[in-house]
């Protein structure tokens, strides 16, 4: 608002008007003060006139001093009366000056009595107006000097007159005045001069103020001309040239924006439009490069940040039983408590509202949502992670299923209708991106599950071994992601791959003859050598799968290859098939090895009973640093409460 052209020009005109008004008002005010100044200066001049008059009368009286009673009585009514009037008037003026307040009746009090004539101070102002005075330093100093001299003069003059008011010593008083003539006249003249200098200084200030005000008015007028050129004409010329460039297809070009004028807002809106178009083209390009759902979600989050506020984005899908919604994927630059596959009740959830209406939903205050969403676990988890606003956007994956994208921001009230319109306009592109990657992932999941079932059917004695050991592997991986030296190596996508491919660790057993695989007793050396080839066989099978999907521009089976090939390697290098050791063994294989052995020890087999948890952990801790990675054994111990939950739910004894 303050940077708008209308505001700036209106402000400049208003300022110029105010300046002119101030000039006139100040001038009128100072002229009125000049009337006061003339009244004050006149009173100061009266002091000098009073002094001259009383001195002249004193000379006259001293020359004709009475020598008889009749003449003395006559002078009591003349000289004595004028002398008292002088003292009263002079003292009243000095006292008023000292008090800086001149009462209206001062004009009568300052009347001069010269013979039978009464001379009053001319009227320069309202006779009923009290004048309040301000003095400069020079005037104050001179006033102090004059007042001190007057007080001494008055006191000594009254002493000369004597205490008998009926018969004052007029001749002695006249001689005293004549003797101090120069002192009285000089101090009165000096005070009048000081006041006159002060008044002249004020007049100079008025003249200076008028010159400054005129200069300011001219400066404002020049500013108006400059504003019109800088804020209107010049930006318009630049904008026209930039629009021509953009019209030729250069959507990456941004028009420079300065200030906050209406033209700047127009340019900003145009820049936003071209930026969004460029982002959409870039998003489409990145979508075509995405090989999995994680990449797609990351690309969507990164590209959308230029168009709407995003601190976290998640993808929700309905569970097979249709009672819960599941967090399929999430992406955020900050740490949250969300985990993929987290489950939330469908009832009274934003997912259900969006699913039924088919329209986006904005909740701009997650801390205080509508009563319909009261105590919703998803909203409570969002607020628990510091998010205050969210958009729930429906996404059609295919004809039989719907997903919801959730965009969350930390601040309250971040989303509006414009953001909904934006998402609706690009829904087709986004839907295409997720259809592509979800379809590919569904294909991979089906392939993984089929291969895992193939391996499991070759060894039916394992029961739920694949379920348990894959869940154990995920728990260990999630614990490693929270703390420890492998924290930075483990991402949600990595954990998901461990979960998917852990069941395929023994996929190579499909190449082991039944006579060896199902042999009830111990294997001889030749049979053991054939058995120890199965990691190589499994890795080779998955490598061929990887080669095929790479032809379609994807990479899926790398973690599965690591697990299948190295899950029988030992930390001290005594394992097989390649006898690698320590950190040379892929982390995924080290995790699965721990989970696989733990489940084997705690499960019943035809050739052994199930071990207790404590006995199994004692053995595995003894083997830490030999068979197993010590860090992973320690992490497993920390995650034991969650592992026991899986064990108790799926145990096979």
C-alpha positions as CSV (number, residue, x, y, z in Angstrom):
1,X,0.0,0.0,0.0
2,X,2.7,2.5,1.0
3,X,4.7,1.7,-2.1
4,X,1.9,2.1,-4.6
5,X,2.1,4.8,-7.2
6,X,-1.3,6.2,-6.0
7,X,-0.1,6.4,-2.5
8,X,3.3,7.9,-3.3
9,X,1.9,10.6,-5.6
10,X,-1.1,11.3,-3.2
11,X,1.4,11.5,-0.3
12,X,3.7,13.9,-2.2
13,X,0.7,16.1,-3.1
14,X,-0.6,16.0,0.5
15,X,2.8,16.7,1.8
16,X,3.2,19.7,-0.5
17,X,-0.2,20.9,0.6
18,X,0.6,20.4,4.3
19,X,3.9,22.3,3.8
20,X,2.1,25.2,2.2
21,X,-0.5,25.2,4.9
22,X,2.3,25.1,7.5
23,X,4.0,28.1,5.8
24,X,0.8,30.1,5.9
25,X,-0.1,29.0,9.5
26,X,3.4,29.6,10.8
27,X,3.6,33.0,9.1
28,X,0.2,34.0,10.6
29,X,1.3,32.7,14.0
30,X,4.6,34.5,13.9
31,X,2.9,37.7,12.8
32,X,0.6,37.4,15.8
33,X,3.7,36.8,18.0
34,X,5.2,39.9,16.4
35,X,2.3,41.9,17.8
36,X,3.2,40.5,21.2
37,X,6.9,41.2,20.6
38,X,6.1,44.8,19.8
39,X,4.0,45.1,23.0
40,X,6.9,43.6,25.0
41,X,9.4,45.8,23.2
42,X,7.2,48.9,23.9
43,X,7.1,48.0,27.6
44,X,10.9,47.7,27.6
45,X,11.0,51.1,25.9
46,X,8.7,52.4,28.6
47,X,11.3,51.5,31.2
48,X,13.7,53.8,29.4
49,X,11.1,56.6,29.1
50,X,10.2,56.2,32.8
51,X,13.8,56.5,33.7
52,X,14.4,59.6,31.5
53,X,11.2,61.2,32.8
54,X,12.0,60.6,36.5
55,X,15.5,61.8,36.0
56,X,14.3,65.0,34.3
57,X,11.7,65.6,37.1
58,X,14.4,65.0,39.7
59,X,16.7,67.6,38.1
60,X,13.8,70.1,38.0
61,X,12.9,69.4,41.6
62,X,16.5,69.7,42.8
63,X,16.8,73.2,41.1
64,X,13.5,74.4,42.7
65,X,13.6,72.6,46.0
66,X,10.9,74.1,48.3
67,X,12.0,76.3,51.2
68,X,8.6,76.7,52.9
69,X,5.7,74.5,54.0
70,X,3.3,75.6,51.2
71,X,5.7,74.8,48.4
72,X,6.5,71.4,50.0
73,X,2.8,70.5,50.2
74,X,2.5,71.4,46.5
75,X,5.3,69.1,45.6
76,X,3.8,66.3,47.5
77,X,1.0,66.3,45.1
78,X,3.2,66.6,42.0
79,X,6.8,65.2,42.2
80,X,6.0,62.8,45.0
81,X,3.0,61.4,43.1
82,X,5.0,61.0,39.9
83,X,7.9,59.4,41.8
84,X,5.6,56.8,43.4
85,X,4.0,56.2,40.0
86,X,7.5,55.7,38.5
87,X,8.4,53.2,41.2
88,X,5.2,51.3,40.8
89,X,5.2,51.1,37.0
90,X,8.9,50.3,36.7
91,X,8.7,47.6,39.4
92,X,5.6,46.1,37.9
93,X,7.1,45.9,34.4
94,X,10.4,44.3,35.8
95,X,8.5,41.8,37.9
96,X,6.3,40.8,35.0
97,X,9.3,40.4,32.8
98,X,10.9,38.2,35.4
99,X,7.7,36.1,35.7
100,X,7.5,36.0,31.9
101,X,3.8,36.8,32.1
102,X,2.3,40.1,31.2
103,X,-1.2,40.6,32.6
104,X,-3.8,42.7,30.6
105,X,-3.9,45.3,33.4
106,X,-0.2,45.9,33.0
107,X,-1.0,48.5,30.4
108,X,-2.8,50.6,32.9
109,X,-0.2,49.9,35.5
110,X,2.5,51.2,33.2
111,X,0.8,54.5,32.6
112,X,3.2,57.5,33.0
113,X,2.2,60.5,35.0
114,X,3.9,63.5,33.6
115,X,2.5,66.6,35.2
116,X,-1.2,66.5,34.7
117,X,-1.0,64.3,31.5
118,X,-1.5,60.5,31.6
119,X,0.2,58.7,28.7
120,X,-0.7,54.9,28.2
121,X,1.1,52.2,26.4
122,X,-0.3,51.8,22.8
123,X,-2.5,48.7,22.2
124,X,-0.7,46.0,20.1
125,X,-2.9,43.1,21.1
126,X,-6.2,42.1,22.7
127,X,-6.5,44.2,26.0
128,X,-7.9,41.1,27.7
129,X,-5.1,38.7,26.6
130,X,-2.3,37.7,28.9
131,X,1.0,37.5,27.1
132,X,3.4,34.7,28.0
133,X,7.0,35.5,27.2
134,X,10.0,33.5,26.1
135,X,13.4,35.0,26.2
136,X,16.7,34.0,24.6
137,X,19.8,33.7,26.7
138,X,21.1,37.2,26.1
139,X,17.7,38.7,27.1
140,X,17.6,36.6,30.2
141,X,21.0,37.6,31.3
142,X,20.3,41.3,30.7
143,X,17.0,41.0,32.5
144,X,18.7,39.6,35.5
145,X,21.2,42.4,35.5
146,X,18.5,45.1,35.1
147,X,16.3,43.5,37.7
148,X,19.2,43.4,40.2
149,X,20.2,47.0,39.5
150,X,16.5,48.0,39.9
151,X,16.1,46.2,43.2
152,X,19.1,47.9,44.6
153,X,18.1,51.2,43.2
154,X,14.5,50.9,44.5
155,X,15.7,49.9,48.0
156,X,18.2,52.7,48.4
157,X,15.6,55.2,46.9
158,X,13.1,54.2,49.4
159,X,15.7,54.6,52.1
160,X,16.3,58.2,50.9
161,X,12.6,58.9,51.0
162,X,12.5,57.8,54.6
163,X,9.9,56.0,56.6
164,X,7.5,58.9,57.0
165,X,5.1,58.5,54.1
166,X,3.4,61.7,55.0
167,X,6.6,63.7,54.8
168,X,9.0,62.0,52.5
169,X,12.5,63.4,51.9
170,X,11.9,64.4,48.3
171,X,15.0,66.5,47.9
172,X,17.2,63.6,49.1
173,X,15.4,61.2,46.7
174,X,15.9,63.7,43.8
175,X,19.6,63.9,44.5
176,X,19.9,60.1,44.8
177,X,18.2,59.7,41.4
178,X,20.4,62.4,39.8
179,X,23.5,60.7,41.3
180,X,22.5,57.3,39.8
181,X,21.1,58.7,36.6
182,X,23.5,57.0,34.2
183,X,23.2,53.6,35.9
184,X,19.4,53.7,35.7
185,X,19.3,54.9,32.1
186,X,22.0,52.5,30.9
187,X,20.4,49.4,32.3
188,X,17.0,50.4,30.9
189,X,18.5,51.1,27.5
190,X,20.5,47.8,27.6
191,X,17.4,45.7,28.4
192,X,15.5,47.4,25.5
193,X,18.4,46.7,23.2
194,X,18.6,43.1,24.2
195,X,14.8,42.6,23.5
196,X,15.2,44.4,20.2
197,X,18.0,42.1,19.2
198,X,15.9,39.1,20.2
199,X,13.0,40.3,18.1
200,X,15.2,40.8,15.1
201,X,16.5,37.2,15.5
202,X,13.0,35.9,15.5
203,X,12.3,37.8,12.3
204,X,15.3,36.2,10.7
205,X,14.0,32.8,11.7
206,X,10.7,33.6,10.0
207,X,12.5,34.5,6.8
208,X,14.7,31.4,7.0
209,X,11.6,29.2,7.6
210,X,9.9,30.7,4.6
211,X,12.9,30.1,2.4
212,X,13.2,26.5,3.6
213,X,9.5,25.9,3.1
214,X,9.7,27.2,-0.5
215,X,12.7,24.9,-1.1
216,X,10.8,21.9,0.3
217,X,7.8,22.7,-2.0
218,X,10.1,22.8,-5.0
219,X,11.8,19.6,-3.9
220,X,8.4,17.8,-3.5
221,X,7.4,19.0,-7.0
222,X,10.7,17.6,-8.4
223,X,10.1,14.3,-6.5
224,X,6.7,14.0,-8.1
225,X,8.3,14.3,-11.5
226,X,11.0,11.7,-10.6
227,X,8.4,9.3,-9.2
228,X,6.3,9.4,-12.4
229,X,9.5,8.7,-14.4
230,X,11.0,6.1,-12.1
231,X,7.9,4.3,-10.9
232,X,5.7,4.5,-13.9
233,X,7.3,5.4,-17.3
234,X,10.6,3.5,-16.9
235,X,9.1,0.3,-15.4
236,X,6.5,0.3,-18.2
237,X,9.2,0.4,-20.8
238,X,11.2,-2.5,-19.2
239,X,8.0,-4.5,-18.8
240,X,7.0,-4.2,-22.4
241,X,10.5,-5.4,-23.5
242,X,10.4,-8.3,-21.0
243,X,6.9,-9.4,-22.1
244,X,8.2,-9.5,-25.7
245,X,11.0,-11.8,-24.7
246,X,8.7,-14.1,-22.7
247,X,6.2,-14.2,-25.6
248,X,9.0,-15.7,-27.7
249,X,9.1,-18.7,-25.3
250,X,11.7,-17.8,-22.8
251,X,9.7,-18.8,-19.7
252,X,12.8,-18.7,-17.5
253,X,13.2,-15.0,-17.9
254,X,12.0,-13.0,-14.9
255,X,11.2,-9.3,-15.1
256,X,13.1,-7.4,-12.4
257,X,10.8,-6.2,-9.6
258,X,11.5,-3.2,-7.5
259,X,9.4,-1.6,-4.9
260,X,5.8,-2.4,-4.3
261,X,3.9,-0.3,-6.8
262,X,0.9,-1.4,-8.9
263,X,3.2,-2.0,-11.8
264,X,5.5,-4.1,-9.6
265,X,2.5,-6.2,-8.5
266,X,1.6,-6.7,-12.2
267,X,5.1,-7.7,-13.0
268,X,5.2,-10.0,-9.9
269,X,2.0,-11.7,-11.0
270,X,3.4,-12.2,-14.5
271,X,6.6,-13.6,-13.1
272,X,4.7,-16.0,-10.8
273,X,2.7,-17.2,-13.8
274,X,5.8,-17.8,-15.9
275,X,7.5,-19.4,-13.0
276,X,4.7,-21.8,-12.4
277,X,4.6,-22.7,-16.1
278,X,8.3,-23.3,-16.0
279,X,7.9,-25.4,-12.8
280,X,5.2,-27.4,-14.5
281,X,7.4,-28.1,-17.5
282,X,10.3,-28.9,-15.2
283,X,8.1,-31.1,-13.0
284,X,6.9,-33.0,-16.1
285,X,10.5,-33.6,-17.1
286,X,11.5,-34.8,-13.6
287,X,8.5,-37.0,-13.4
288,X,9.6,-38.8,-16.6
289,X,13.0,-39.3,-14.9
290,X,11.5,-40.7,-11.7
291,X,12.1,-44.4,-11.2
292,X,10.2,-44.9,-8.0
293,X,7.5,-43.4,-5.8
294,X,10.1,-41.8,-3.5
295,X,11.6,-39.8,-6.4
296,X,8.2,-38.7,-7.6
297,X,7.2,-37.5,-4.1
298,X,10.5,-35.7,-3.7
299,X,10.2,-34.1,-7.1
300,X,6.6,-33.0,-6.4
301,X,7.7,-31.5,-3.1
302,X,10.7,-29.6,-4.4
303,X,8.9,-28.2,-7.5
304,X,5.7,-27.2,-5.6
305,X,7.7,-25.2,-3.0
306,X,8.0,-22.4,-5.5
307,X,4.2,-22.3,-5.7
308,X,2.9,-23.1,-2.2
309,X,4.3,-23.5,1.3
310,X,5.4,-27.1,2.0
311,X,7.3,-28.4,5.0
312,X,6.1,-32.0,4.7
313,X,4.3,-34.1,2.1
314,X,2.9,-37.5,2.5
315,X,0.9,-40.0,0.4
316,X,-2.0,-41.8,2.1
317,X,-3.7,-44.9,0.8
318,X,-6.6,-46.9,2.2
319,X,-5.8,-50.2,3.8
320,X,-7.1,-53.5,2.3
321,X,-9.7,-53.8,5.1
322,X,-10.8,-50.2,4.4
323,X,-10.8,-49.4,8.1
324,X,-7.5,-47.5,8.2
325,X,-5.5,-45.2,6.0
326,X,-1.8,-46.0,5.6
327,X,1.1,-43.6,5.1
328,X,2.5,-45.0,1.9
329,X,5.3,-42.5,1.5
330,X,6.5,-39.2,3.0
331,X,9.1,-36.6,2.2
332,X,10.5,-33.8,4.4
333,X,13.7,-32.0,4.9
334,X,13.2,-32.1,8.7
335,X,13.0,-35.0,11.1
336,X,9.5,-36.2,12.0
337,X,7.9,-39.0,14.0
338,X,6.1,-40.3,10.9
339,X,7.1,-43.7,9.6
340,X,6.0,-45.3,6.4
341,X,3.2,-47.8,6.9
342,X,1.9,-45.8,9.9
343,X,-1.8,-46.5,10.2
344,X,-4.6,-44.1,11.1
345,X,-8.3,-44.6,11.5
346,X,-10.4,-43.9,8.5
347,X,-13.5,-42.9,10.5
348,X,-13.8,-39.1,10.9
349,X,-10.6,-38.5,9.0
350,X,-9.8,-35.9,6.3
351,X,-9.1,-38.8,4.0
352,X,-12.7,-40.0,4.2
353,X,-14.0,-36.5,3.5
354,X,-11.8,-36.1,0.5
355,X,-12.5,-39.6,-0.7
356,X,-16.3,-39.0,-0.6
357,X,-16.3,-35.5,-2.0
358,X,-13.6,-35.9,-4.6
359,X,-12.5,-32.3,-3.7
360,X,-9.4,-30.9,-1.9
361,X,-9.7,-30.0,1.8
362,X,-7.9,-27.2,3.6
363,X,-7.4,-27.3,7.4
364,X,-5.7,-24.0,8.2
365,X,-5.6,-24.6,12.0
366,X,-4.7,-28.2,12.8
367,X,-4.7,-27.4,16.5
368,X,-8.3,-26.4,16.4
369,X,-10.0,-28.2,13.5
370,X,-13.8,-28.7,12.9
371,X,-15.5,-30.9,15.5
372,X,-15.9,-33.6,12.9
373,X,-12.2,-34.2,13.1
374,X,-12.0,-34.1,16.9
375,X,-9.2,-36.4,18.2
376,X,-8.3,-37.6,14.8
377,X,-5.0,-39.5,15.1
378,X,-3.6,-38.2,11.8
379,X,-4.2,-34.5,12.7
380,X,-2.8,-35.0,16.2
381,X,0.3,-36.6,14.7
382,X,0.7,-33.6,12.3
383,X,0.4,-31.1,15.2
384,X,2.7,-33.2,17.3
385,X,5.4,-32.7,14.6
386,X,4.9,-28.9,14.6
387,X,2.6,-28.5,11.6
388,X,-0.3,-26.1,11.8
389,X,-1.8,-26.1,8.2
390,X,-2.5,-28.8,5.7
391,X,-4.1,-29.5,2.3
392,X,-5.6,-32.9,1.6
393,X,-5.6,-33.4,-2.2
394,X,-7.4,-36.4,-3.8
395,X,-5.3,-38.4,-6.3
396,X,-6.7,-41.0,-8.6
397,X,-4.2,-43.8,-9.0
398,X,-6.4,-46.1,-11.1
399,X,-10.0,-46.9,-11.4
400,X,-10.2,-49.1,-8.3
401,X,-8.2,-47.0,-5.8
402,X,-7.7,-43.5,-4.6
403,X,-4.9,-41.9,-2.7
404,X,-4.6,-38.6,-1.0
405,X,-1.6,-36.2,-1.0
406,X,-1.1,-34.3,2.2
407,X,0.9,-31.0,2.1
408,X,1.6,-29.6,5.5
409,X,3.1,-26.3,6.7
410,X,4.4,-25.1,10.0
411,X,2.4,-21.8,10.1
412,X,-1.3,-21.4,10.7
413,X,-3.4,-20.1,7.8
414,X,-0.9,-20.9,5.1
415,X,-3.3,-22.3,2.4
416,X,-6.1,-20.7,0.4
417,X,-8.3,-21.0,-2.6
418,X,-5.5,-20.1,-5.0
419,X,-3.5,-23.1,-3.8
420,X,-6.5,-25.4,-4.4
421,X,-6.9,-24.0,-7.9
422,X,-3.2,-24.5,-8.6
423,X,-3.3,-28.2,-7.5
424,X,-6.5,-28.8,-9.5
425,X,-4.9,-27.3,-12.6
426,X,-2.0,-29.7,-12.4
427,X,-3.8,-32.8,-11.1
428,X,-3.5,-34.6,-14.4
429,X,0.3,-34.3,-14.5
430,X,0.7,-35.3,-10.9
431,X,-1.7,-38.2,-11.3
432,X,0.2,-39.4,-14.3
433,X,3.5,-39.3,-12.3
434,X,2.1,-41.3,-9.4
435,X,0.4,-43.8,-11.7
436,X,3.6,-44.5,-13.4
437,X,5.8,-45.0,-10.3
438,X,3.1,-46.8,-8.3
439,X,2.4,-49.2,-11.2
440,X,6.1,-50.0,-11.4
441,X,6.4,-50.5,-7.7
442,X,3.4,-52.7,-7.7
443,X,5.0,-54.8,-10.4
444,X,8.2,-55.1,-8.3
445,X,6.3,-56.0,-5.2
446,X,4.5,-58.8,-7.0
447,X,7.7,-60.1,-8.5
448,X,9.5,-60.0,-5.1
449,X,6.6,-61.8,-3.4
450,X,6.5,-64.4,-6.1
451,X,10.2,-65.1,-5.9
452,X,10.1,-65.2,-2.1
453,X,7.2,-67.7,-2.2
454,X,9.1,-69.8,-4.6
455,X,12.1,-70.0,-2.3
456,X,9.8,-70.6,0.8
457,X,8.0,-73.5,-1.0
458,X,11.3,-75.3,-1.5
459,X,11.8,-75.3,2.3
460,X,8.3,-75.7,3.9
461,X,9.7,-76.3,7.4
462,X,10.4,-72.6,7.8
463,X,6.8,-71.6,8.5
464,X,6.5,-67.8,9.1
465,X,10.3,-67.4,9.0
466,X,10.2,-65.0,6.1
467,X,7.6,-62.8,7.8
468,X,9.4,-62.7,11.1
469,X,12.9,-62.1,9.8
470,X,11.8,-59.4,7.4
471,X,10.1,-57.6,10.3
472,X,13.1,-58.1,12.5
473,X,15.3,-56.6,9.8
474,X,13.0,-53.5,9.5
475,X,13.0,-52.9,13.2
476,X,16.8,-53.1,13.4
477,X,17.2,-50.8,10.3
478,X,14.8,-48.2,11.8
479,X,16.7,-48.3,15.1
480,X,20.0,-47.8,13.3
481,X,18.5,-44.8,11.5
482,X,17.8,-43.1,14.8
483,X,21.3,-43.3,16.3
484,X,24.7,-44.8,15.8
485,X,27.4,-44.7,13.1
486,X,25.1,-45.9,10.3
487,X,22.4,-43.2,10.9
488,X,23.3,-41.2,7.8
489,X,23.3,-44.3,5.6
490,X,19.8,-45.3,6.2
491,X,16.8,-43.6,4.6
492,X,13.1,-44.6,4.5
493,X,13.6,-45.9,1.0
494,X,16.6,-48.0,2.2
495,X,14.4,-49.4,5.1
496,X,11.7,-50.2,2.7
497,X,14.1,-52.1,0.4
498,X,15.4,-54.1,3.3
499,X,11.8,-55.0,4.2
500,X,11.0,-56.0,0.6
501,X,14.1,-58.0,-0.2
502,X,14.9,-59.6,3.2
503,X,12.5,-62.5,2.3
504,X,14.6,-63.1,-0.8
505,X,17.8,-63.7,1.1
506,X,17.7,-67.4,0.2
507,X,16.3,-67.1,-3.3
508,X,19.3,-68.9,-4.6
509,X,18.2,-72.1,-2.9
510,X,15.9,-72.7,-5.9
511,X,19.1,-74.0,-7.6
512,X,20.0,-76.4,-4.7
513,X,18.9,-80.0,-5.3
514,X,16.1,-81.4,-3.1
515,X,18.4,-84.1,-1.9
516,X,20.6,-81.5,-0.3
517,X,18.1,-78.9,0.6
518,X,15.7,-81.4,2.3
519,X,18.4,-83.8,3.7
520,X,17.5,-84.4,7.4
521,X,21.0,-85.1,8.6
522,X,24.3,-83.2,8.4
523,X,25.7,-82.3,5.0
524,X,29.0,-83.8,3.8
525,X,31.7,-81.5,2.5
526,X,30.6,-81.8,-1.1
527,X,27.0,-81.1,-0.3
528,X,28.0,-78.1,1.9
529,X,30.0,-76.7,-1.0
530,X,26.9,-76.9,-3.2
531,X,24.8,-75.4,-0.5
532,X,27.2,-72.5,-0.1
533,X,26.8,-71.6,-3.8
534,X,23.2,-70.5,-3.3
535,X,24.1,-66.8,-2.4
536,X,25.9,-66.5,-5.7
537,X,22.9,-68.1,-7.5
538,X,20.4,-65.8,-5.8
539,X,22.5,-62.7,-6.6
540,X,22.8,-63.8,-10.2
541,X,19.0,-64.2,-10.5
542,X,18.4,-60.7,-9.1
543,X,21.1,-59.2,-11.3
544,X,19.3,-60.5,-14.4
545,X,16.1,-58.9,-13.0
546,X,17.9,-55.7,-12.5
547,X,19.3,-55.7,-16.0
548,X,15.8,-56.0,-17.4
549,X,14.3,-53.2,-15.4
550,X,17.3,-51.0,-16.2
551,X,16.3,-51.3,-19.8
552,X,13.1,-49.5,-18.8
553,X,15.1,-46.8,-17.0
554,X,14.6,-48.1,-13.5
555,X,16.8,-49.5,-10.8
556,X,15.1,-51.7,-8.2
557,X,17.0,-54.9,-7.1
558,X,20.3,-53.5,-5.9
559,X,19.6,-54.0,-2.2
560,X,18.1,-57.4,-2.9
561,X,21.4,-58.4,-4.7
562,X,23.4,-57.3,-1.7
563,X,21.2,-59.3,0.7
564,X,21.1,-62.4,-1.4
565,X,24.8,-62.4,-2.1
566,X,26.3,-61.5,1.3
567,X,23.9,-62.5,4.1
568,X,26.1,-65.6,4.9
569,X,29.4,-63.5,5.1
570,X,30.8,-63.1,8.6
571,X,32.2,-60.0,10.2
572,X,35.6,-61.6,10.8
573,X,35.8,-62.8,7.2
574,X,35.1,-66.5,7.8
575,X,31.8,-66.6,6.0
576,X,30.9,-67.5,2.4
577,X,30.8,-67.2,-0.6
578,X,33.6,-64.6,-0.8
579,X,34.9,-64.4,2.8
580,X,34.7,-60.6,2.9
581,X,34.7,-58.9,6.3
582,X,33.8,-55.9,8.3
583,X,32.5,-52.9,6.4
584,X,33.1,-54.6,3.1
585,X,30.0,-56.6,3.8
586,X,27.0,-54.5,2.6
587,X,25.0,-53.1,5.6
588,X,21.8,-54.6,4.4
589,X,23.3,-58.1,4.4
590,X,24.7,-57.6,7.9
591,X,21.2,-56.5,9.1
592,X,19.5,-59.5,7.5
593,X,22.2,-61.9,8.8
594,X,21.4,-60.9,12.4
595,X,17.6,-61.1,11.9
596,X,17.9,-64.5,10.0
597,X,20.1,-66.2,12.7
598,X,18.0,-64.8,15.6
599,X,14.8,-66.2,14.0
600,X,16.5,-69.5,13.3
601,X,17.6,-69.9,16.9
602,X,14.3,-68.9,18.4
603,X,12.2,-71.1,16.1
604,X,11.6,-74.9,16.3
605,X,13.1,-77.1,13.6
606,X,12.8,-80.8,12.9
607,X,16.4,-81.2,14.2
608,X,16.1,-78.8,17.2
609,X,13.9,-77.2,19.7
610,X,13.4,-73.4,19.8
611,X,15.8,-71.5,22.0
612,X,14.7,-68.9,24.5
613,X,15.2,-65.3,23.7
614,X,17.9,-64.8,26.4
615,X,19.8,-67.9,25.3
616,X,19.7,-66.8,21.6
617,X,20.9,-63.3,22.5
618,X,23.7,-64.6,24.7
619,X,25.1,-66.6,21.8
620,X,24.7,-63.7,19.4
621,X,26.4,-61.3,21.7
622,X,29.3,-63.9,22.1
623,X,29.5,-63.9,18.3
624,X,29.6,-60.0,18.0
625,X,32.7,-59.1,16.2
626,X,33.1,-62.6,14.8
627,X,29.9,-63.6,13.0
628,X,28.0,-60.4,13.5
629,X,28.5,-56.6,13.3
630,X,28.8,-55.5,17.0
631,X,26.9,-52.3,16.3
632,X,24.0,-54.2,14.9
633,X,23.9,-56.6,17.8
634,X,23.9,-53.7,20.2
635,X,21.1,-52.0,18.2
636,X,19.0,-55.2,18.2
637,X,19.3,-55.3,22.0
638,X,18.0,-51.8,22.2
639,X,15.1,-52.6,19.8
640,X,14.2,-55.8,21.7
641,X,10.8,-54.6,23.0
642,X,9.6,-54.2,19.4
643,X,11.2,-57.4,18.3
644,X,9.4,-59.3,21.1
645,X,6.1,-57.9,19.8
646,X,6.8,-59.5,16.4
647,X,8.0,-62.7,18.0
648,X,5.0,-63.1,20.2
649,X,2.6,-62.4,17.3
650,X,4.2,-64.7,14.7
651,X,6.2,-67.2,16.7
652,X,6.5,-70.7,15.4
653,X,7.5,-73.1,18.2
